[in-house]
Amino acid sequence: MKVILAGYNLDAEILKDMRERFETIARTLDSFHLKILSEPELRQAVEKAERIASEVLTKDNLTPETLSAAYARISRLPLPIPEIRKAAREGVAHARRSNQQIVFEMGHRSIAEHAVFNFDILDISRLATEFVETNRLGSFTEKSQRYIRFEEDVLIPQDIVESTLLASYKEVVHRLFATYKMLYEAIYQNLCRLYPDQANDEKESRQLQQMAGEDARYVLPLATFTQIGMTLNARALEWMIWKAKAHPLTEVKKFGQELLTVTDRITPSLVRYTEPNKEYCDTGTRLRKYLTDNPLTDRGEDRVRMLTSPKDGDDHLLAALLFSKGTSIWEHCRQLVESYDPEQKKSVFRSAMEGLGANDPVWREFETLDFEFEVILSASAFAQLKRHRMSTQLAQPYDPDLSVVVPPSVSQAGLEEPFLNAVQESTKLFRQICKKSPSSAEYTLTNAHQRRLLLHVNARELYHMARLRMDHTAQWEIRDIITEIIGIAEKACPLTLALAVGKDRFEQRYGKLYDSDQSL
């Protein structure tokens, strides 16, 4: 793995000053080349250019810490903000001391959020990306197995290298990649036979290739290397490092240390508490004992089960919409809504949603309705669901005792047997590694293996999920799962979720809501 600090925010006045200084140096060099200066003038110009360059190189203000320090002082100084920023730029040592005092001693840690970093993360396994991308306050863009063909490039954990299972590990990985390539070609050729017109069109043939790639990847191991572009602020960075160092995977621990190494020189005053408390981090070990003492007897495999939903959710939403737009107390808004007949309630909802477009967020009042689901999904589907970080997702380890997901295109191409054989080999190796090194065993599992997930989500986030994941462009498994989730939730709150559909169906559903001749 390699972590590169790709960028960070600086005070714009610093950048402006640097630009002006370098423009002066450039003009001096132009004068030198054009020989329009006398020798004494030339010597003076060169000395000036050297002095300017030296001032730029010796300044210690190329850090986002000056912005954090300046913004921290806004609440306590009557000066205009530009003057406060200027003082921070000109006194970096004092700014750092101020940050340490305000952020850590006084506990105003949101100040660290004004410093923002960009990272290139190279050669990270798909298993480790699950840790990285479930951090809520960050932005991530990953090399996609849906759009790009992957070569046989994987992580081999050090404890596997030093074990008797190394040869088996390499053999299983090689077989999985060989099956991946075979699946891709076979699925693509079968799609070309099914859709000959699309196969002969350059643009649409690429879509068929994408479809083949996104299904063939189900057989790839979680050890497969990928890369990520990541952006997060200093407060989120500190928390990510803390969690990474507490993680059972050595790869993730190293990731945390790399993050600290590449940023410590730039912002020593904003990232401080990065060492996890060992006893606190052993919580999982202590809690698993209760499960061991009381083993599971029912292994239900329903893909989606709703555990909780809001009572009288539609009435609650309408009351919240009225409450936030007036000055009445909550009880009055609720009683008013309860006095309405179904058509009057629908009228309130229509008034609230009138003019809503397929790309517009629904109102924050939708966040007052919470739903909870237990979901079983593959690593492929989880790779997409985990991006919905405004929800709460509690994921169990991957469970080889659950059935694996076989893409329909694999069965249609007559390749289910080689697919399952390859996946079963990875499961077999997983069980062998578990006996010696449980923390490394999941690397051998594939994108087809499944896990259980507790999903706690509000109605506003359900809308976001629906628009993105129920659209015809969404990957088929996550589309099926979100469609099932929305369908179950809609039975509990039919009015609230009346417009929770994919963007491609939004206009149709919107028209249905406002057509008095149609029922929802």
Secondary structure as UniProt FT lines:
FT   STRAND          2..8
FT   HELIX           12..34
FT   HELIX           39..58
FT   HELIX           65..73
FT   TURN            74..76
FT   HELIX           81..90
FT   HELIX           92..99
FT   HELIX           100..105
FT   HELIX           109..114
FT   STRAND          116..125
FT   HELIX           126..133
FT   STRAND          139..142
FT   TURN            145..147
FT   HELIX           158..161
FT   TURN            164..165
FT   HELIX           166..194
FT   HELIX           196..199
FT   HELIX           202..216
FT   HELIX           217..219
FT   TURN            222..223
FT   STRAND          224..233
FT   HELIX           234..245
FT   HELIX           250..264
FT   TURN            265..266
FT   TURN            268..270
FT   HELIX           278..281
FT   HELIX           283..293
FT   STRAND          304..308
FT   TURN            311..312
FT   HELIX           313..324
FT   HELIX           330..338
FT   HELIX           342..353
FT   TURN            354..355
FT   TURN            358..359
FT   HELIX           364..368
FT   STRAND          370..378
FT   HELIX           379..385
FT   TURN            386..387
FT   TURN            389..390
FT   STRAND          392..395
FT   TURN            400..401
FT   HELIX           408..412
FT   TURN            413..414
FT   HELIX           416..436
FT   HELIX           438..444
FT   TURN            447..448
FT   STRAND          450..458
FT   HELIX           459..469
FT   TURN            472..473
FT   HELIX           476..492
FT   TURN            494..499
FT   HELIX           503..505
FT   HELIX           506..514
FT   TURN            516..517
//
